């Protein structure tokens, strides 16, 4: 029924272009994701009242699932939202992309369970993105939001490592992996962010269980996981927990590592203006590639091409399905 079943946070991104001084003034760690309370998020937004943000539904796994759907595969996304304007916007945006969602994704009016999640994304002139995330009710994503029938009929189960930051979400991620294993569905995990590895390693290990089929991470995350400054050592350690790895290397491209192979897919030189979401669309392009039987190195090349396209514009993902189709079409022409 579905090519990829995704599980992750449901957030609406508010992206601002700022100078480095803003981060320094507020003591914000550049280039990482920080979980914040709503009051701090609102205070930061108030200080940016003169800057017009770009709004778009997101969350790491949601960005990946939307990309897979946009490229032409069939997807399902389990998430949790409140009955508020932010939640309505997210579901409408997801629906327009063609992504199926769990029927109980949005809470009932007046149930008093909180607000939908938001992420304030700060983009500096060097194209680096710094995220301040208020998870809201997304923090309560739980087993109840799992659609077991949809997951059991999917080819891949994709989950973001960010879910390790919440006990409920972590348990839902583990439940999905166990169901996927029983149903013969391949599990794919993204390590998500170095801060997740630093602060929620034990929970992340539970999501990974005794091993998964595929793992996505960037170079910094790989080194953080292995507690080393050598990528070859990190690769050896990561191969113990995943049958295959995709490690992004920024402008240098990415690695596609199998049990007995390692391919380097060169990057595409571009002038980046915003790196937010590059890893998400890379994962989406690779997963789509696997669904249509691309070889690992070709899927990684497609991931590099998609990420290079995205970082040349502002926003964590492309706006329309047609934009993803255009990326796929241009990549295919390069392969001829």
Residue frames relative to the residue before (quaternion, step in Angstrom):
aa qw qx qy qz dx dy dz
X 1.0000 0.0000 0.0000 0.0000 0.00 0.00 0.00
X 0.8062 0.0847 -0.0256 0.5850 3.61 0.92 -0.90
X 0.4602 -0.6579 0.5188 0.2937 3.53 -1.17 0.61
X 0.8122 0.0281 0.0260 0.5821 3.58 0.90 -0.93
X 0.1681 -0.7453 0.6402 0.0800 3.53 -0.99 0.99
X 0.1200 -0.8259 0.5500 0.0313 3.57 -0.66 1.11
X 0.1030 -0.7602 0.6387 0.0593 3.53 -1.20 0.63
X 0.3466 0.7524 -0.5043 0.2440 3.56 -0.72 1.01
X 0.7001 -0.4471 0.3558 0.4283 3.50 -1.37 -0.05
X 0.2534 -0.7238 0.6198 0.1665 3.53 -1.25 0.57
X 0.1133 0.8084 -0.5586 0.1467 3.56 -0.28 1.29
X 0.2651 -0.7036 0.6231 0.2154 3.52 -1.24 0.45
X 0.3011 -0.7780 0.5315 0.1468 3.55 -0.62 1.19
X 0.1038 -0.7332 0.6692 0.0616 3.53 -1.11 0.86
X 0.0728 -0.8515 0.5192 -0.0068 3.58 -0.19 1.28
X 0.0848 -0.7994 0.5947 -0.0089 3.54 -0.86 1.10
X 0.3062 -0.7018 0.6068 0.2133 3.56 -1.12 0.70
X 0.0226 0.8242 -0.5590 0.0879 3.56 -0.63 1.16
X 0.4686 -0.6062 0.5434 0.3430 3.54 -1.41 -0.05
X 0.6612 -0.5233 0.3600 0.3992 3.58 -1.22 0.48
X 0.5776 0.6217 -0.3691 0.3790 3.57 1.11 -0.65
X 0.5924 0.5687 -0.3681 0.4361 3.60 1.10 -0.62
X 0.6563 0.5038 -0.3076 0.4698 3.59 0.95 -0.88
X 0.6684 0.5043 -0.2981 0.4583 3.56 0.95 -0.92
X 0.6471 0.5394 -0.3173 0.4355 3.57 0.98 -0.84
X 0.7622 0.3548 -0.1848 0.5089 3.57 1.05 -0.78
X 0.4572 -0.7138 0.4329 0.3067 3.58 1.27 0.09
X 0.3700 0.7374 -0.4762 0.3043 3.57 1.08 0.78
X 0.4298 -0.7014 0.5108 0.2497 3.58 -0.86 1.01
X 0.3790 -0.7667 0.4792 0.1974 3.55 -0.57 1.17
X 0.8427 0.2751 -0.1909 0.4217 3.52 -1.14 0.75
X 0.7034 0.4232 -0.2679 0.5044 3.59 1.25 -0.03
X 0.4685 -0.6276 0.5307 0.3241 3.52 -1.37 0.05
X 0.0684 -0.7861 0.6141 0.0159 3.56 -0.95 0.94
X 0.3481 -0.7136 0.5686 0.2152 3.56 -0.93 0.93
X 0.0177 -0.8139 0.5795 -0.0385 3.59 -0.78 1.03
X 0.5235 -0.5950 0.5029 0.3451 3.53 -1.31 0.34
X 0.6709 -0.5251 0.3436 0.3951 3.55 -1.21 0.52
X 0.6256 0.5615 -0.3470 0.4158 3.60 0.98 -0.82
X 0.6734 0.4759 -0.3006 0.4794 3.59 0.96 -0.82
X 0.6183 0.5381 -0.3458 0.4566 3.58 0.99 -0.78
X 0.6679 0.4961 -0.2948 0.4700 3.58 0.93 -0.91
X 0.6377 0.5300 -0.3286 0.4521 3.59 1.02 -0.78
X 0.6451 0.5052 -0.3126 0.4805 3.57 1.00 -0.80
X 0.6517 0.5119 -0.3101 0.4659 3.57 0.98 -0.87
X 0.6301 0.5340 -0.3307 0.4565 3.58 1.02 -0.75
X 0.6638 0.4959 -0.3005 0.4724 3.58 1.05 -0.78
X 0.7011 0.4065 -0.2523 0.5287 3.56 1.30 -0.27
X 0.2352 0.8290 -0.4832 0.1549 3.56 1.25 0.41
X 0.6949 0.4702 -0.2748 0.4697 3.60 1.12 -0.61
X 0.6438 0.4880 -0.3167 0.4972 3.59 1.32 -0.03
X 0.3276 -0.7536 0.5365 0.1922 3.58 -0.77 0.99
X 0.2517 -0.7960 0.5306 0.1463 3.63 -0.58 1.09
X 0.3674 -0.6597 0.5946 0.2764 3.53 -1.35 0.22
X 0.1834 -0.8083 0.5542 0.0762 3.59 -0.70 1.07
X 0.1603 0.7712 -0.6016 0.1327 3.54 -1.02 0.88
X 0.4914 -0.6367 0.4913 0.3342 3.57 -1.03 0.72
X 0.1092 0.8167 -0.5545 0.1170 3.53 -1.01 0.79
X 0.1925 0.6621 -0.7063 0.1605 3.43 -1.30 -0.69
X 0.6173 -0.6145 0.3397 0.3550 3.57 -0.89 0.92
X 0.7246 0.4286 -0.2614 0.4721 3.59 0.68 -1.06
X 0.6101 0.5495 -0.3529 0.4487 3.59 1.05 -0.70
X 0.6272 0.5284 -0.3337 0.4649 3.60 0.99 -0.81
X 0.6624 0.5071 -0.3009 0.4621 3.58 0.96 -0.87
X 0.6695 0.5007 -0.3005 0.4592 3.57 0.89 -0.94
X 0.6419 0.5143 -0.3251 0.4667 3.60 0.96 -0.82
X 0.6344 0.5220 -0.3322 0.4634 3.59 1.02 -0.75
X 0.6450 0.5185 -0.3246 0.4580 3.60 0.90 -0.90
X 0.6590 0.4978 -0.2969 0.4794 3.56 0.96 -0.91
X 0.6609 0.5266 -0.3048 0.4394 3.56 0.94 -0.87
X 0.6647 0.4978 -0.3022 0.4681 3.56 1.04 -0.74
X 0.6823 -0.5336 0.2711 0.4198 3.60 1.20 -0.31
X 0.5648 0.5749 -0.4068 0.4300 3.61 1.23 0.10
X 0.4765 -0.6561 0.5024 0.3003 3.59 -1.32 0.16
X 0.0377 -0.8414 0.5375 -0.0430 3.56 -0.72 1.07
X 0.1625 -0.7352 0.6512 0.0948 3.52 -1.39 0.42
X 0.0740 -0.8113 0.5796 0.0189 3.58 -0.96 0.84
X 0.1801 -0.7731 0.6018 0.0877 3.55 -0.74 1.09
X 0.1443 0.7869 -0.5792 0.1564 3.56 -0.80 1.06
X 0.2998 -0.7430 0.5673 0.1902 3.59 -1.30 -0.02
X 0.0112 -0.7994 0.5971 -0.0653 3.54 -0.89 1.09
X 0.4394 -0.6495 0.5411 0.3039 3.54 -1.29 0.33
X 0.5240 -0.6007 0.4917 0.3505 3.55 -1.29 0.27
X 0.4279 0.6657 -0.4942 0.3597 3.55 0.32 1.30
X 0.7339 -0.4315 0.2845 0.4407 3.57 -1.29 0.12
X 0.6291 0.5362 -0.3314 0.4549 3.56 1.04 -0.78
X 0.6620 0.5026 -0.2971 0.4700 3.58 0.98 -0.87
X 0.6352 0.5273 -0.3255 0.4610 3.57 1.00 -0.82
X 0.6457 0.5263 -0.3130 0.4562 3.56 0.97 -0.91
X 0.6574 0.5211 -0.3164 0.4429 3.59 0.89 -0.92
X 0.7032 0.4692 -0.2800 0.4550 3.59 0.78 -1.00
X 0.6297 0.5245 -0.3364 0.4639 3.58 1.03 -0.72
X 0.6558 0.5111 -0.3032 0.4656 3.57 0.97 -0.87
X 0.6578 0.5048 -0.3038 0.4693 3.58 0.97 -0.88
X 0.6502 0.5276 -0.3045 0.4539 3.56 1.01 -0.86
X 0.6469 0.5205 -0.3167 0.4586 3.58 0.99 -0.82
X 0.6507 0.5032 -0.3115 0.4759 3.58 1.17 -0.59
X 0.5191 -0.6684 0.3940 0.3585 3.59 1.27 -0.31
X 0.4757 0.6776 -0.4323 0.3574 3.57 1.28 0.22
X 0.3620 -0.7155 0.5555 0.2201 3.60 -0.89 0.95
X 0.1339 -0.8081 0.5730 0.0264 3.58 -1.07 0.77
X 0.6003 -0.5544 0.4267 0.3877 3.58 -1.18 0.51
X 0.5400 -0.6683 0.4048 0.3130 3.64 -0.81 0.96
X 0.7315 0.4016 -0.2371 0.4974 3.61 1.11 -0.60
X 0.2404 0.8077 -0.5087 0.1763 3.58 1.17 0.52
X 0.7724 0.3107 -0.1654 0.5287 3.59 0.97 -0.84
X 0.4782 -0.6779 0.4883 0.2709 3.55 -0.95 0.93
X 0.5860 -0.5851 0.4369 0.3513 3.54 -1.32 0.23
X 0.5975 -0.5743 0.4220 0.3676 3.56 -1.11 0.68
X 0.8441 0.1934 -0.1491 0.4773 3.54 -0.98 0.91
X 0.4736 0.6895 -0.4549 0.3056 3.61 1.17 0.21
X 0.3918 -0.7842 0.4263 0.2231 3.56 1.32 -0.03
X 0.4528 0.7235 -0.4303 0.2938 3.59 1.12 0.49
X 0.7460 -0.4088 0.2279 0.4737 3.60 1.16 0.21
X 0.5465 -0.6140 0.4743 0.3152 3.52 -1.36 -0.27
X 0.5874 -0.5639 0.4419 0.3765 3.54 -1.25 0.42
X 0.5647 -0.6456 0.4152 0.3033 3.54 -1.15 0.69
X 0.0951 -0.7715 0.6276 0.0422 3.51 -1.26 0.63
X 0.1503 -0.7742 0.6082 0.0900 3.54 -1.20 0.55
X 0.2246 -0.7560 0.6035 0.1173 3.55 -0.79 1.07
X 0.1118 -0.8153 0.5682 0.0051 3.57 -0.44 1.27
X 0.1359 -0.8031 0.5793 0.0310 3.56 -0.67 1.17
X 0.0980 -0.8144 0.5719 0.0068 3.57 -0.59 1.17
X 0.2423 -0.7865 0.5585 0.1038 3.57 -0.65 1.18
X 0.7067 -0.4909 0.2939 0.4161 3.64 -1.19 0.36
X 0.6542 0.5006 -0.3238 0.4654 3.62 1.17 -0.43
X 0.5437 -0.6550 0.3542 0.3873 3.60 1.36 0.26
X 0.4612 0.6648 -0.4646 0.3599 3.60 1.23 0.17
X 0.2237 -0.7812 0.5688 0.1270 3.56 -1.05 0.79
X 0.1200 -0.7647 0.6321 0.0359 3.52 -1.08 0.90
X 0.1488 -0.8399 0.5210 0.0317 3.57 -0.61 1.14
X 0.1046 -0.7455 0.6565 0.0470 3.52 -1.05 0.93
X 0.0735 -0.8635 0.4974 -0.0390 3.54 -0.28 1.32
X 0.1241 -0.7288 0.6705 0.0631 3.51 -0.97 1.02
X 0.3052 -0.8070 0.4779 0.1652 3.57 -0.26 1.26
X 0.1944 -0.8010 0.5429 0.1612 3.59 1.07 -0.64
X 0.8239 -0.1950 0.1587 0.5080 3.56 -1.05 -0.79
X 0.4997 0.6453 -0.4295 0.3865 3.59 1.23 -0.29
X 0.5680 0.6035 -0.3620 0.4268 3.55 1.23 -0.51
X 0.6946 0.4578 -0.2565 0.4921 3.58 1.28 -0.44
X 0.2746 0.7522 -0.5382 0.2630 3.60 1.23 0.35
X 0.0423 0.8344 -0.5394 0.1049 3.57 -0.60 1.12
X 0.7693 -0.3520 0.2711 0.4591 3.52 -1.37 -0.06
X 0.5994 0.5973 -0.3558 0.3967 3.60 1.08 -0.71
X 0.6805 0.4919 -0.2907 0.4587 3.60 1.14 -0.55
X 0.5177 0.6399 -0.4206 0.3815 3.61 1.22 -0.05
X 0.1999 -0.7307 0.6391 0.1329 3.56 -1.02 0.86
X 0.2822 -0.8199 0.4747 0.1512 3.56 0.01 1.32
X 0.6420 0.5312 -0.3317 0.4422 3.58 0.99 -0.80
X 0.6649 0.4958 -0.3083 0.4659 3.59 0.91 -0.90
X 0.6582 0.5110 -0.3130 0.4557 3.59 0.94 -0.87
X 0.6753 0.5138 -0.3010 0.4352 3.59 0.86 -0.94
X 0.7273 0.4194 -0.2370 0.4889 3.59 1.15 -0.55
X 0.5309 0.6264 -0.4093 0.3978 3.59 1.28 0.16
X 0.4990 -0.6315 0.4968 0.3247 3.56 -1.29 0.28
X 0.7945 0.1110 -0.0319 0.5961 3.55 1.10 -0.81
X 0.1973 -0.7187 0.6515 0.1418 3.54 -1.24 0.62
X 0.0740 -0.8162 0.5729 -0.0093 3.59 -0.61 1.18
X 0.0302 0.8070 -0.5866 0.0621 3.57 -0.83 1.00
X 0.3865 -0.7156 0.5383 0.2210 3.55 -1.08 0.79
X 0.5421 -0.6424 0.4475 0.3053 3.56 -1.07 0.79
X 0.4993 0.6681 -0.4183 0.3595 3.58 1.21 -0.37
X 0.5945 0.5968 -0.3681 0.3935 3.61 1.11 -0.56
X 0.5392 0.6282 -0.4037 0.3895 3.59 1.22 -0.25
X 0.6017 0.5977 -0.3553 0.3931 3.62 1.20 -0.34
X 0.7373 0.3240 -0.2068 0.5555 3.61 1.26 -0.18
X 0.5015 -0.6693 0.4478 0.3163 3.63 -0.79 0.93
X 0.6637 0.5038 -0.3110 0.4570 3.61 0.91 -0.87
X 0.6873 0.4816 -0.2805 0.4658 3.57 0.88 -0.98
X 0.6191 0.5415 -0.3412 0.4551 3.57 1.03 -0.76
X 0.6625 0.4959 -0.3100 0.4681 3.58 0.93 -0.86
X 0.6301 0.5238 -0.3364 0.4641 3.60 1.03 -0.73
X 0.6442 0.5220 -0.3175 0.4601 3.58 1.00 -0.83
X 0.6549 0.5011 -0.3073 0.4750 3.58 1.00 -0.83
X 0.6358 0.5308 -0.3230 0.4579 3.58 0.97 -0.87
X 0.6560 0.5035 -0.3111 0.4685 3.59 0.96 -0.84
X 0.6425 0.5138 -0.3376 0.4574 3.60 0.93 -0.80
X 0.6707 0.4990 -0.3059 0.4557 3.57 0.90 -0.87
X 0.6424 0.5020 -0.3158 0.4853 3.58 1.06 -0.75
X 0.6286 0.5321 -0.3278 0.4629 3.57 1.03 -0.81
X 0.6495 0.5201 -0.3185 0.4541 3.58 0.94 -0.86
X 0.6748 0.4873 -0.3001 0.4660 3.59 0.97 -0.84
X 0.7370 0.4276 -0.2194 0.4752 3.58 1.11 -0.70
X 0.5083 -0.6658 0.4191 0.3504 3.59 1.22 0.02
X 0.4465 0.6672 -0.4618 0.3771 3.58 1.20 0.58
X 0.4198 -0.7200 0.4935 0.2486 3.60 -0.83 0.96
X 0.2869 -0.7690 0.5535 0.1416 3.57 -0.93 0.97
X 0.0698 -0.7817 0.6196 -0.0111 3.54 -0.93 1.04
X 0.0710 -0.8141 0.5762 -0.0145 3.58 -0.74 1.09
X 0.2055 -0.7340 0.6322 0.1391 3.55 -1.16 0.74
X 0.4323 -0.7068 0.4938 0.2640 3.60 -0.87 0.92
X 0.3747 -0.8178 0.3765 0.2214 3.56 1.38 -0.25
X 0.7879 -0.2402 0.2302 0.5182 3.64 0.53 -1.07
X 0.5746 -0.6030 0.4161 0.3647 3.63 -1.02 0.68
X 0.6277 0.5483 -0.3478 0.4293 3.59 1.04 -0.68
X 0.6003 0.5480 -0.3562 0.4609 3.59 1.12 -0.61
X 0.6533 0.5037 -0.3092 0.4732 3.57 0.97 -0.86
X 0.6732 0.5169 -0.2966 0.4377 3.58 0.97 -0.85
X 0.8155 0.3167 -0.1340 0.4655 3.57 0.77 -1.03
X 0.7987 0.2507 -0.1162 0.5345 3.62 1.13 -0.55
X 0.1699 0.8346 -0.5101 0.1196 3.57 1.10 0.64
X 0.6528 0.5211 -0.3283 0.4411 3.61 0.87 -0.90
X 0.6713 0.4875 -0.2905 0.4769 3.58 0.97 -0.88
X 0.6317 0.5283 -0.3250 0.4649 3.57 1.04 -0.78
X 0.6301 0.5300 -0.3339 0.4589 3.58 1.03 -0.72
X 0.6224 0.5251 -0.3455 0.4664 3.60 1.09 -0.62
X 0.6269 0.5243 -0.3353 0.4687 3.59 1.03 -0.74
X 0.6855 0.4828 -0.2738 0.4712 3.57 1.02 -0.83
X 0.2254 -0.8135 0.5089 0.1685 3.59 1.16 -0.54
X 0.7765 -0.2951 0.2455 0.4998 3.56 -0.96 -0.89
X 0.7669 -0.2811 0.1588 0.5547 3.55 1.26 0.24
X 0.1966 -0.7724 0.5958 0.0993 3.57 -1.18 0.63
X 0.6359 -0.5599 0.3767 0.3745 3.56 -1.27 0.26
X 0.8075 0.0310 0.0270 0.5885 3.57 0.92 -0.92
X 0.0958 -0.7802 0.6164 0.0477 3.55 -1.19 0.65
X 0.1547 -0.7644 0.6204 0.0825 3.55 -1.01 0.92
X 0.2088 0.7485 -0.6190 0.1138 3.56 -1.09 0.74
X 0.4013 -0.6544 0.5521 0.3253 3.55 -1.29 0.09
X 0.7359 -0.4355 0.2747 0.4397 3.57 -1.27 0.20
X 0.6512 0.5239 -0.3203 0.4459 3.59 0.92 -0.88
X 0.6652 0.4962 -0.3003 0.4702 3.58 0.98 -0.83
X 0.6253 0.5378 -0.3363 0.4546 3.58 1.01 -0.78
X 0.6751 0.4852 -0.2875 0.4755 3.57 0.91 -0.92
X 0.6393 0.5262 -0.3227 0.4584 3.57 1.02 -0.79
X 0.6407 0.5300 -0.3329 0.4448 3.58 0.97 -0.84
X 0.7563 0.3861 -0.2019 0.4881 3.57 0.87 -0.97
X 0.3176 -0.7678 0.4919 0.2601 3.60 1.30 -0.18
X 0.5481 0.5717 -0.3971 0.4638 3.52 0.87 1.08
X 0.3650 -0.6994 0.5528 0.2685 3.57 -1.29 0.14
X 0.6183 0.5157 -0.3431 0.4838 3.57 1.30 0.30
X 0.4119 -0.7437 0.4743 0.2287 3.54 -0.63 1.17
X 0.6180 0.5542 -0.3650 0.4216 3.63 0.99 -0.67
X 0.6371 0.5054 -0.3226 0.4844 3.57 1.08 -0.72
X 0.6397 0.5307 -0.3225 0.4530 3.57 0.97 -0.87
X 0.6405 0.5315 -0.3249 0.4492 3.57 0.97 -0.85
X 0.6489 0.5167 -0.3261 0.4534 3.59 0.92 -0.85
X 0.6716 0.4872 -0.3034 0.4685 3.60 0.97 -0.81
X 0.6739 0.4975 -0.3023 0.4550 3.59 0.94 -0.85
X 0.6124 0.5551 -0.3499 0.4408 3.60 1.11 -0.59
X 0.5854 0.5731 -0.3704 0.4379 3.58 1.23 -0.30
X 0.7622 0.3473 -0.1925 0.5113 3.60 1.19 -0.45
X 0.7768 0.2338 -0.1500 0.5652 3.60 1.23 -0.06
X 0.4971 -0.6681 0.4725 0.2886 3.54 -1.02 0.82
X 0.7879 0.0382 -0.0077 0.6146 3.57 1.18 -0.61
X 0.1887 -0.7862 0.5832 0.0788 3.58 -1.13 0.71
X 0.0642 -0.7229 0.6808 0.0988 3.50 -1.29 0.50
X 0.0411 -0.8068 0.5882 -0.0376 3.55 -0.58 1.22
X 0.2557 -0.7789 0.5551 0.1405 3.58 -0.60 1.12
X 0.2088 -0.7995 0.5605 0.0554 3.55 -1.06 0.92
X 0.5915 -0.5738 0.3683 0.4304 3.60 1.13 0.53
X 0.8381 -0.1409 0.1177 0.5137 3.57 -0.98 -0.86
X 0.6017 0.5779 -0.3550 0.4219 3.61 1.25 -0.32
X 0.6206 -0.5563 0.3430 0.4332 3.59 1.24 -0.11
X 0.4489 -0.6697 0.5091 0.3014 3.57 -0.97 -0.83
X 0.3687 -0.6961 0.5720 0.2288 3.51 -1.38 0.31
X 0.1322 -0.7328 0.6609 0.0934 3.55 -1.13 0.76
X 0.0340 -0.8363 0.5442 -0.0566 3.55 -0.30 1.32
X 0.1071 -0.7852 0.6085 0.0406 3.55 -0.83 1.04
X 0.7518 -0.3733 0.2698 0.4718 3.56 -1.26 -0.10
X 0.8194 0.1166 -0.0315 0.5604 3.58 0.99 -0.84
X 0.7154 0.3872 -0.2502 0.5251 3.59 1.14 0.48
X 0.0310 -0.7722 0.6336 0.0361 3.53 -1.29 0.42
X 0.0501 -0.8069 0.5882 -0.0200 3.56 -0.60 1.18
X 0.2330 -0.7379 0.6149 0.1519 3.56 -1.10 0.76
X 0.1540 -0.7687 0.6164 0.0730 3.56 -0.74 1.09
X 0.3859 -0.7544 0.4754 0.2364 3.63 -0.42 1.16
X 0.4861 -0.6597 0.4921 0.2938 3.54 -1.19 0.57
X 0.4172 -0.6665 0.5539 0.2736 3.54 -1.36 0.07
X 0.3726 -0.7495 0.4955 0.2320 3.63 -0.46 1.14
X 0.1501 0.7717 -0.6021 0.1393 3.58 -0.70 1.11
X 0.4633 -0.6202 0.5412 0.3283 3.54 -1.33 0.21
X 0.2014 -0.8175 0.5322 0.0885 3.57 -0.17 1.29
X 0.1497 -0.7822 0.5991 0.0822 3.56 -1.04 0.83
X 0.7972 0.0295 0.0166 0.6028 3.61 1.23 -0.40
X 0.1885 -0.8190 0.5341 0.0921 3.59 -0.42 1.20
X 0.4136 0.7235 -0.4690 0.2925 3.60 1.25 -0.02
X 0.8237 0.2228 -0.1796 0.4895 3.58 -0.81 1.02
X 0.4265 0.7211 -0.4664 0.2838 3.61 1.22 -0.08
X 0.6786 0.4861 -0.2934 0.4660 3.58 0.94 -0.85
X 0.6258 0.5532 -0.3319 0.4384 3.56 1.12 -0.69
X 0.7061 0.4309 -0.2785 0.4880 3.59 0.84 -0.93
X 0.5633 0.5727 -0.3879 0.4520 3.60 1.15 -0.52
X 0.6690 0.4867 -0.2970 0.4769 3.58 0.88 -0.94
X 0.6474 0.5313 -0.3148 0.4467 3.58 0.99 -0.83
X 0.6634 0.4965 -0.3034 0.4704 3.56 0.97 -0.86
X 0.6460 0.5149 -0.3218 0.4627 3.60 0.98 -0.81
X 0.6676 0.5003 -0.3038 0.4602 3.57 0.88 -0.95
X 0.6291 0.5075 -0.3358 0.4836 3.58 0.98 -0.78
X 0.6457 0.5377 -0.3223 0.4360 3.57 0.93 -0.90
X 0.6538 0.4988 -0.3182 0.4718 3.57 0.97 -0.82
X 0.6355 0.5501 -0.3265 0.4323 3.58 1.04 -0.77
X 0.7479 0.3262 -0.2001 0.5424 3.58 1.13 -0.59
X 0.5869 -0.6600 0.3251 0.3381 3.54 1.23 0.67
X 0.2630 0.7239 -0.5796 0.2661 3.58 0.93 0.85
X 0.5071 -0.6060 0.5120 0.3369 3.57 -1.16 0.59
X 0.6715 -0.5284 0.3249 0.4055 3.63 -1.09 0.56
X 0.6854 0.4754 -0.2999 0.4629 3.60 0.92 -0.84
X 0.6451 0.5057 -0.3249 0.4718 3.60 1.06 -0.68
X 0.6329 0.5177 -0.3277 0.4732 3.59 1.02 -0.78
X 0.6421 0.5105 -0.3201 0.4740 3.59 1.02 -0.78
X 0.6292 0.5252 -0.3312 0.4675 3.59 1.04 -0.77
X 0.6356 0.5086 -0.3226 0.4829 3.57 1.03 -0.79
X 0.6268 0.5374 -0.3306 0.4571 3.58 1.02 -0.79
X 0.6466 0.5154 -0.3119 0.4680 3.58 0.97 -0.86
X 0.6608 0.5160 -0.3025 0.4534 3.56 0.95 -0.93
X 0.6629 0.5015 -0.3037 0.4656 3.59 0.94 -0.90
X 0.6632 0.4982 -0.3079 0.4660 3.59 0.94 -0.86
X 0.6440 0.5221 -0.3242 0.4556 3.59 0.98 -0.82
X 0.6253 0.5272 -0.3297 0.4716 3.57 1.11 -0.69
X 0.6868 0.5094 -0.2906 0.4294 3.57 0.87 -0.97
X 0.7052 0.4944 -0.2933 0.4150 3.61 0.81 -0.94
X 0.5898 0.5711 -0.3742 0.4313 3.60 1.24 -0.10
X 0.7336 0.2947 -0.2046 0.5772 3.58 1.33 0.01
X 0.5383 -0.6168 0.4593 0.3447 3.56 -1.24 0.31
X 0.6336 0.5180 -0.4066 0.4061 3.55 -1.07 0.79
X 0.5040 -0.6916 0.4423 0.2685 3.55 -1.08 0.80
X 0.7883 0.0852 -0.0829 0.6037 3.58 1.25 -0.10
X 0.5926 -0.5371 0.4412 0.4072 3.55 -1.31 0.12
X 0.5590 -0.6766 0.3811 0.2906 3.56 -1.05 0.74
X 0.8279 0.1726 -0.0402 0.5322 3.58 0.90 -0.92
X 0.6334 -0.5195 0.4112 0.3997 3.55 -1.26 0.48
X 0.6282 0.5542 -0.3346 0.4317 3.57 1.00 -0.81
X 0.6074 0.5575 -0.3566 0.4394 3.60 1.10 -0.61
X 0.6531 0.4960 -0.3095 0.4813 3.57 1.03 -0.79
X 0.6393 0.5217 -0.3264 0.4612 3.57 1.00 -0.79
X 0.6240 0.5342 -0.3333 0.4628 3.57 1.08 -0.71
X 0.6310 0.5242 -0.3282 0.4684 3.60 0.99 -0.81
X 0.6636 0.5042 -0.2992 0.4647 3.58 0.90 -0.94
X 0.6587 0.5176 -0.3083 0.4507 3.58 0.93 -0.90
X 0.6819 0.4804 -0.2921 0.4679 3.58 0.93 -0.87
X 0.6201 0.5249 -0.3483 0.4676 3.60 1.08 -0.65
X 0.6480 0.5233 -0.3245 0.4482 3.59 0.92 -0.87
X 0.6397 0.5272 -0.3300 0.4516 3.59 1.00 -0.77
X 0.6427 0.5247 -0.3254 0.4536 3.58 1.08 -0.69
X 0.6601 0.5242 -0.3042 0.4438 3.57 1.18 -0.54
X 0.5749 0.6123 -0.3704 0.3967 3.58 1.25 -0.33
